[in-house]
Amino acid sequence: MATGRKKKKRKNKIVLFAVEIIVLAALLVGLFIYSRLSRVENTGERFEEKDVNIELDSETAEALKGYTNIALFGLDNRDTGSYNAGNSDCIMIASINNDTKKVKLISVYRDTFLNTKDDTYNKINSAYAAGGAKNAISALNKNLNLDIKNYVAVDFGAVVEAVDLLDGIELTLTDQEAQIMNDNYIDEINQVTNHSSDKLSGGGTYTVDGVQALAYCRIRYTAGDDFKRTERQRDVLTKMIDKAKSSSITTVGSMINSMIDKISTSFSSADLLKLASSVMDYELEDTHGWPFELCTGNYGSKGSLVVPTDLETNVEELHEYLFGEKNNVSNTVSGISEYIRDYTGCSTEQATRRDNPLTGDDNTSTTDTGYVLPEDSDAE
């Protein structure tokens, strides 16, 4: 780990909310600058199939062969700079089509109730704390029937600089969003990052700076709660990538300088160079939240959960969305699905929220989902 990162301390709470912004900007924009790669922390840990619960039948393995699937984590380790533990309050899967260079991103809702380790069932964001990147990847592979071997973990100190170096991004805000940003977030982010960003005059279309973009991503107390916040994050991500890809090499170099010390990865420099060789040809095709169909509610000691209804169906649909094929789920996925149904009582027919990109089925305008964000949430 870089010396500077070990010494770096966070004075105040920096909210973990936008792993996709930093990681995708790094992957799609910055990592082609190979001379910088020595500054990325490489764990040296190479995961084999047996280490990370890859359990694919021959047909599924063949379907996934043309894709590179990467786990992206944003860790709740603001004070230590450690990448070995902590809850992963942001979890994403980047699936790159190796032929077309098109990228699809899945945000796995952090409170999704899944098998996190051995016979333990909990919110998926606890899997990283239970065993680091290896266990978190194992949990994603086991529950989602995937073949992930590599990951990127991110510290979030660079997002303000990255947006500022792009000379801002354009966002259209409602009056409510602007007020919440002004009242709850802009002053705090200014204090933490030593910036002096202005507050907004009300709803409308703005070219927002880095502090304002962060404030927008933090909003959760509106209709849609944490689900809507995830949409805002993807909106910011898409606009950052679009603008970054049209920026100058100088701007790109400055962006990578601001981000590179805040990235930890299992990729070797050679791996990164292979990905980076055609990085400017990559296209962010689509982003979506997962599970597509779910129930929400409070489940005693487990707290407020997002429950896939059911897991088997959601995994089949996820594969169809990412890979164009509704692959067979593993016996492990079937067993986990049955446990979740028995524990929560939530079945496919009882889904209270549907947001399916395959069918266009969308009842996400429903505000009373029974889902309450924990009061001690680090992503508030």
Stockholm file with secondary structure:
# STOCKHOLM 1.0

chainA/1-380         MATGRKKKKRKNKIVLFAVEIIVLAALLVGLFIYSRLSRVENTGERFEEKDVNIELDSETAEALKGYTNIALFGLDNRDTGSYNAGNSDCIMIASINNDTKKVKLISVYRDTFLNTKDDTYNKINSAYAAGGAKNAISALNKNLNLDIKNYVAVDFGAVVEAVDLLDGIELTLTDQEAQIMNDNYIDEINQVTNHSSDKLSGGGTYTVDGVQALAYCRIRYTAGDDFKRTERQRDVLTKMIDKAKSSSITTVGSMINSMIDKISTSFSSADLLKLASSVMDYELEDTHGWPFELCTGNYGSKGSLVVPTDLETNVEELHEYLFGEKNNVSNTVSGISEYIRDYTGCSTEQATRRDNPLTGDDNTSTTDTGYVLPEDSDAE
#=GR chainA/1-380 SS CCHHHHHCCCSSCCCCCCHHHHHHHIIIIITTCGGGGGGSEECCCCCCGGGTTCCCCHHHHHHHTTEEEEEEEEESCTTTCCSSSSCEEEEEEEEEETTTCEEEEEEECTTBEEEEETTEEEEGGGTTTTTHHHHHHHHHHHHHTCCCCEEEEECSTTHHHHHHHTTCEEEEECHHHHHHIIIIIHHHHHHHHTCCCCCCCSSEEEEECHHHHHHHHHCCSSTTHHHHHHHHHHHHHHHHHHHHHTSCHHHHHHHHHHHGGGEEESCCHHHHHHHHTTGGGCEEEEEEEECSEEEEEECGGGCEEEEETTHHHHHHHHHHHHHSSCCCCCHHHHHHHHHHHHHHCCCGGGCSEEBCTTTCCBCTTCCCCSCCCCTTCTTC
#=GC SS_cons         CCHHHHHCCCSSCCCCCCHHHHHHHIIIIITTCGGGGGGSEECCCCCCGGGTTCCCCHHHHHHHTTEEEEEEEEESCTTTCCSSSSCEEEEEEEEEETTTCEEEEEEECTTBEEEEETTEEEEGGGTTTTTHHHHHHHHHHHHHTCCCCEEEEECSTTHHHHHHHTTCEEEEECHHHHHHIIIIIHHHHHHHHTCCCCCCCSSEEEEECHHHHHHHHHCCSSTTHHHHHHHHHHHHHHHHHHHHHTSCHHHHHHHHHHHGGGEEESCCHHHHHHHHTTGGGCEEEEEEEECSEEEEEECGGGCEEEEETTHHHHHHHHHHHHHSSCCCCCHHHHHHHHHHHHHHCCCGGGCSEEBCTTTCCBCTTCCCCSCCCCTTCTTC
//
